[in-house]
Amino acid sequence: MLKENTIKIFEKSFIDNWELPALSDYSDKKTLTYGDFAADIARLHLLFEACGIKQGDHIALIGKNTPSWVTVFMGTITYGAVIVPILQEFNPTDVQHIINHSESVILFASKAIWDTLDFDQLRRVRAVILTEERQVVAEQPGENVGKVLYGLDDLFNEKYKSGFYRNDIHYAEVPGDKLMVINYTSGTTGFSKGVMLTGNNLCGNLVYGINSELHYRASRCLSFLPLAHAYGCAFDMLTPLAVGSHITLLGRIPSPKILLKALAEVKPNLVICVPLILEKIYSKMIVPMISQGMLRWALAVPYLDNRIYAQIRKKLIEAFGGEFEEVIVGGAALNAEVEDFLYKIKFPFTVGYGMTECAPLVSHTPWKQFVPHSSGRILPGIMECKILSDDPENIPGEICVRGENVMSGYYHNNEATDKVLHEDGWLHTGDMGTLSADGTISIRGRLKTMLLGSNGQNIYPEEIEAKLNNMLYVSESLVVERDGKLVALVYPDYEVMDQLGVTREQLPELMENIRGELNKLVAPYERISKIQLIATEFEKTPKRSIKRYLYSN
C-alpha cells in the first residue's frame, strides 16, 4: 500500500511552487502561476460548497484542453468529489449516455459540445456550466447554481478578506482507496465502460513519474494529447502539476505542422506522444529526405551512412525542441519500420505500455535501457505481471497485471468487471505478449483479434497491418478472416495517388502488386489471399483506433 496520498501531493506542490508558472494556453499565451491556479481551485470549492455538492458526488467534464478544463478536473478531485472526464470526440448520444450512466450531478462543458446536447435527457444533472465562459446555461427548477456562480467573486472576497495566500491551501482528507475518477474507455469492441480509478491508482502513476523525474520543478511540458484520456491525464497533467512543471496546453489538433511549431517554441523537457505523431513526422519529414537520389546513394556507403544518420538525428531532435530527455511513445503499437529507423539513428525514444484500467501505466524503461520492439519493464514495486503461457519468455500468452495501478472495476457493470478482474487482484488485459527474466514486456497483439491459422499458428493481424500500412498507396488497413483465408481491407491513400497521377482504375492492379510484396515480408501462414478496397475511412473510436468489430464479418 502506498504511503503517499494523491490529494496531499498536490496540496504540497501548489504551496511549494506558488510563484512558478503552472499553466499556459498556447493560443492566447496567458499564464497562470501555481498561486493563480490554486486561487481558481479555491473559487470552485466555494461554488461546490455553496451548491451543496458533497464529497463523492460525480462531476462530468467535457471540452478541449484549456486551463479552465484543468482547473475543473483538479478542483473536483481536491474537493473530494469524483471527476468524470469525457473525450470530446464521443458523439452526442454517447456523451449523454455517459453523463447519465455516471450519475453526474453537475456538467462542465465547452459551448460547442453543449450545443449538441439535450438538457431534458440529462436525468440527474442539476446544472450545466460552460467551462470557458463560466456561466450556467441550464439548471433544474429550484436550483441556485447560476445565482451562486454570479456572486462567486463576492463569496471569495468575503472568505479571503486579506487575499488568498499559500497558507490558505487546505484540501480534502480522502483515503487513497476512495473513487476519484471514472474514465470511460474508447473501446474498439463496442460501447465504452466506466473505469473506476481510486486515489491510489493515480498515486501509483504519480509516484513512478516523480521518482523517475519524468518531470521536475520548473521543467517545461507541452500538452497535446487529450487530457480526458488516462495517458495524457497522468503524464501531461497530473505528474507535471505534482512537481511544479510549467504546462503549455496546445488546445488544438496536433497536426505535424502545428505541433512542430509549438515544440520549437516551448522546448519541452519531456515529450509524451502516441505512435501516430512519430509516424506522421517520419513519413512527412524523414522519408522524403532519405528517398532523394543522392542521399539514398550515400546511405549505401559504409561509414558515410553514420554521418548522415547523425545529421538526421540532430535535425529530428531540433524539430522536437532540442531540450528533451526522451520521447515516450504509448497508447498503441509503434510501427516497426519507424521504430527500427529511430533506433538506428539513436533518437532518444522509448515505448511504454498501459491501459485506462491501470490509470494507465504498466511498464516503462528510460530510453538508454530500452530494448527495441519491447514496451519497457514492468514498474518495479508498483506493478507485477504474469503471462498465461507455458513458456512466457518465448511463447506469447495473455498478459495479466496486478498492483497499485489496477482499477477497482467498471462502474455499474459487475459482469464486465468479473470477466477481467479476478478476486486475487489479477487484471486480464486482453493483450498477448511475452515477458523476459528482467521484467521486459513485449506486446504481440490483442487476444480478441488473434486469428488461428490452418495449422494452429497464432496470427496477429496488427503485425501484418503495420507492414501493409507502410506501403505506397495504402492509407490504413484491417486484416480479417473470411472463409478460412486472410483478407486485407484497405482504404487507399488518395492524397498520394493524386500527387503521383494515379487513377482509381489503376488501383486493382496496384493493390495486387502490393499484395505480392506484402506476402514476401510475412510468414507463409500470414499471407493475404485478397485485398478488398473500401470506399471510406474506417470508423474509429475517439482515440482513433479502428472499431474492428464493425468489420469482422
Stockholm file with secondary structure:
# STOCKHOLM 1.0

chainA/1-553         MLKENTIKIFEKSFIDNWELPALSDYSDKKTLTYGDFAADIARLHLLFEACGIKQGDHIALIGKNTPSWVTVFMGTITYGAVIVPILQEFNPTDVQHIINHSESVILFASKAIWDTLDFDQLRRVRAVILTEERQVVAEQPGENVGKVLYGLDDLFNEKYKSGFYRNDIHYAEVPGDKLMVINYTSGTTGFSKGVMLTGNNLCGNLVYGINSELHYRASRCLSFLPLAHAYGCAFDMLTPLAVGSHITLLGRIPSPKILLKALAEVKPNLVICVPLILEKIYSKMIVPMISQGMLRWALAVPYLDNRIYAQIRKKLIEAFGGEFEEVIVGGAALNAEVEDFLYKIKFPFTVGYGMTECAPLVSHTPWKQFVPHSSGRILPGIMECKILSDDPENIPGEICVRGENVMSGYYHNNEATDKVLHEDGWLHTGDMGTLSADGTISIRGRLKTMLLGSNGQNIYPEEIEAKLNNMLYVSESLVVERDGKLVALVYPDYEVMDQLGVTREQLPELMENIRGELNKLVAPYERISKIQLIATEFEKTPKRSIKRYLYSN
#=GR chainA/1-553 SS CCSCCHHHHHHHHHHHTTTSEEEEETTTCCEEEHHHHHHHHHHHHHHHHHTTCCTTCEEEEESSSCHHHHHHHHHHHHHTCEEEEECTTSCHHHHHHHHHHTTCSEEEECHHHHTTCCGGGCSSCCEEEETTTTEEEEECTTCCHHHHHHTHHHHHHHHTTTCCCGGGCCCCCCCTTSEEEEEECCCSSSSCCEEEEEHHHHHHHHHHHHHTTSSCTTCEEEECSCTTSHHHHIIIIIHHHHHTCEEEECCSCCCHHHHHHHHHHHCCSBEEECHHHHHHHIIIIIHHHHTSHHHHHHTTSTTHHHHHHHHHHHHHHHHTTSCCSCEEECSSCCCHHHHHHHHHTTCCEEECEECGGGSSEEECCCGGGCCTTSCCBBCTTTEEEEEESSSTTTSCEEEEEEETTCCCEETTCHHHHHHHBCTTSCEEEEEEEEECTTSBEEEEEETTTCEECTTSCEECHHHHHHHHHTSTTEEEEEEEEETTEEEEEEEECHHHHHHHTCCGGGHHHHHHHHHHHHHHHSCGGGCCSEEEECSSCCCBCTTSCBCGGGGCC
#=GC SS_cons         CCSCCHHHHHHHHHHHTTTSEEEEETTTCCEEEHHHHHHHHHHHHHHHHHTTCCTTCEEEEESSSCHHHHHHHHHHHHHTCEEEEECTTSCHHHHHHHHHHTTCSEEEECHHHHTTCCGGGCSSCCEEEETTTTEEEEECTTCCHHHHHHTHHHHHHHHTTTCCCGGGCCCCCCCTTSEEEEEECCCSSSSCCEEEEEHHHHHHHHHHHHHTTSSCTTCEEEECSCTTSHHHHIIIIIHHHHHTCEEEECCSCCCHHHHHHHHHHHCCSBEEECHHHHHHHIIIIIHHHHTSHHHHHHTTSTTHHHHHHHHHHHHHHHHTTSCCSCEEECSSCCCHHHHHHHHHTTCCEEECEECGGGSSEEECCCGGGCCTTSCCBBCTTTEEEEEESSSTTTSCEEEEEEETTCCCEETTCHHHHHHHBCTTSCEEEEEEEEECTTSBEEEEEETTTCEECTTSCEECHHHHHHHHHTSTTEEEEEEEEETTEEEEEEEECHHHHHHHTCCGGGHHHHHHHHHHHHHHHSCGGGCCSEEEECSSCCCBCTTSCBCGGGGCC
//
